[in-house]
């Protein structure tokens, strides 16, 4: 089903929007887990590495067509997805009022999520480009 969507411009754009919402959900999950468990907040470098790899995998799988330029929209749409999920997460998982540490943690995890989105998109796109050039050289 993904291959059918990925063959058209609007299908690839739809997958980009879906992936940006998934990135927003990943950022909200990172914030909630870092807020609840202090061990996660202590290893945010590991979180960047794991999120980068997790964000690169769908790019590797879904963006093998001629519409590679739509990957640039992930850097634009992912902050919007993050804002949407931060609003939803604020309704579902409220933090204590006046907790300044939660606000600082929110900025940190949002920054980490957006850096991971950019790195994962670059990693997945460059890997697809290398695989594409290898296929072209072999044929």
C-alpha positions as CSV (number, residue, x, y, z in Angstrom):
1,X,0.0,0.0,0.0
2,X,2.9,2.4,0.8
3,X,4.4,1.7,-2.6
4,X,1.2,2.7,-4.3
5,X,1.1,6.0,-2.3
6,X,4.8,6.6,-2.8
7,X,4.5,6.6,-6.6
8,X,2.7,9.9,-6.9
9,X,3.4,13.5,-5.7
10,X,0.4,13.8,-3.5
11,X,1.0,10.3,-2.0
12,X,4.5,11.2,-1.1
13,X,3.4,14.5,0.3
14,X,0.8,12.6,2.4
15,X,3.5,10.3,3.7
16,X,5.6,13.3,4.6
17,X,2.7,14.8,6.6
18,X,2.2,11.4,8.3
19,X,5.9,11.1,9.1
20,X,5.9,14.7,10.6
21,X,3.1,13.8,12.9
22,X,5.0,10.6,13.9
23,X,8.0,12.8,14.7
24,X,5.8,15.0,16.8
25,X,4.5,12.0,18.7
26,X,8.1,10.8,19.2
27,X,9.0,14.2,20.7
28,X,6.0,14.1,23.0
29,X,6.9,10.6,24.1
30,X,10.5,11.8,24.8
31,X,9.2,14.7,26.9
32,X,6.8,12.6,28.9
33,X,9.4,9.9,29.6
34,X,12.0,12.5,30.6
35,X,9.5,14.2,32.9
36,X,8.5,11.0,34.6
37,X,11.8,9.2,34.8
38,X,15.0,11.2,35.6
39,X,17.2,8.5,34.1
40,X,16.0,9.4,30.6
41,X,16.8,13.1,31.2
42,X,20.3,12.1,32.2
43,X,21.0,10.3,28.9
44,X,19.7,12.7,26.3
45,X,22.7,12.0,24.0
46,X,21.5,8.4,23.7
47,X,18.0,9.7,23.0
48,X,19.4,11.7,20.1
49,X,21.1,8.6,18.6
50,X,18.1,6.4,19.0
51,X,15.6,9.0,17.6
52,X,17.9,9.7,14.7
53,X,18.0,6.0,13.8
54,X,14.3,5.6,14.3
55,X,13.6,8.7,12.1
56,X,16.0,7.5,9.4
57,X,14.3,4.1,9.0
58,X,11.0,5.4,7.5
59,X,12.9,7.7,5.2
60,X,14.9,4.7,4.0
61,X,11.8,2.7,3.4
62,X,9.3,5.2,2.0
63,X,11.3,7.8,0.0
64,X,13.0,5.9,-2.8
65,X,11.2,7.7,-5.6
66,X,11.9,10.7,-7.7
67,X,10.2,13.0,-5.1
68,X,13.2,13.3,-2.8
69,X,12.8,17.0,-2.6
70,X,9.8,16.5,-0.4
71,X,12.1,15.4,2.4
72,X,12.9,19.1,2.9
73,X,9.3,19.6,4.0
74,X,9.9,17.3,7.0
75,X,12.0,20.0,8.5
76,X,9.1,22.5,8.1
77,X,6.2,20.2,9.0
78,X,7.8,18.4,12.0
79,X,7.8,21.5,14.2
80,X,4.1,21.8,13.4
81,X,3.5,18.2,14.3
82,X,5.5,18.7,17.5
83,X,3.4,21.7,18.5
84,X,0.2,19.7,17.8
85,X,1.4,16.8,20.0
86,X,2.6,19.1,22.7
87,X,-0.9,20.6,22.9
88,X,-2.5,17.2,23.0
89,X,0.1,15.9,25.5
90,X,-0.6,18.9,27.7
91,X,-4.2,18.0,27.8
92,X,-3.6,14.3,28.4
93,X,-0.5,14.5,30.7
94,X,-0.7,17.8,32.6
95,X,2.4,19.0,34.5
96,X,2.4,20.8,37.8
97,X,1.5,24.4,37.5
98,X,4.5,26.7,38.1
99,X,7.0,23.9,37.4
100,X,9.8,25.8,35.6
101,X,11.9,22.6,35.3
102,X,9.2,21.2,33.0
103,X,9.4,24.2,30.8
104,X,13.1,23.9,30.4
105,X,12.8,20.2,29.8
106,X,10.2,20.9,27.2
107,X,12.6,23.2,25.3
108,X,15.4,20.7,25.6
109,X,13.3,17.8,24.4
110,X,11.8,19.8,21.5
111,X,15.3,20.9,20.4
112,X,16.5,17.3,20.7
113,X,13.6,16.1,18.7
114,X,14.1,18.6,15.9
115,X,17.8,17.9,15.7
116,X,17.0,14.2,15.5
117,X,14.5,14.9,12.7
118,X,17.1,16.8,10.7
119,X,19.8,14.2,11.3
120,X,17.5,11.3,10.6
121,X,16.2,12.9,7.4
122,X,19.8,13.6,6.2
123,X,20.9,10.1,7.2
124,X,18.0,8.4,5.5
125,X,18.2,10.6,2.4
126,X,22.0,10.2,2.0
127,X,21.7,6.4,2.4
128,X,19.0,6.3,-0.2
129,X,21.2,8.4,-2.5
130,X,24.2,6.1,-2.0
131,X,22.0,3.0,-2.6
132,X,20.6,4.6,-5.7
133,X,24.0,5.5,-7.1
134,X,25.2,1.9,-6.4
135,X,22.3,0.5,-8.3
136,X,23.0,2.8,-11.2
137,X,26.6,1.8,-11.3
138,X,25.8,-1.9,-11.2
139,X,23.3,-1.8,-14.0
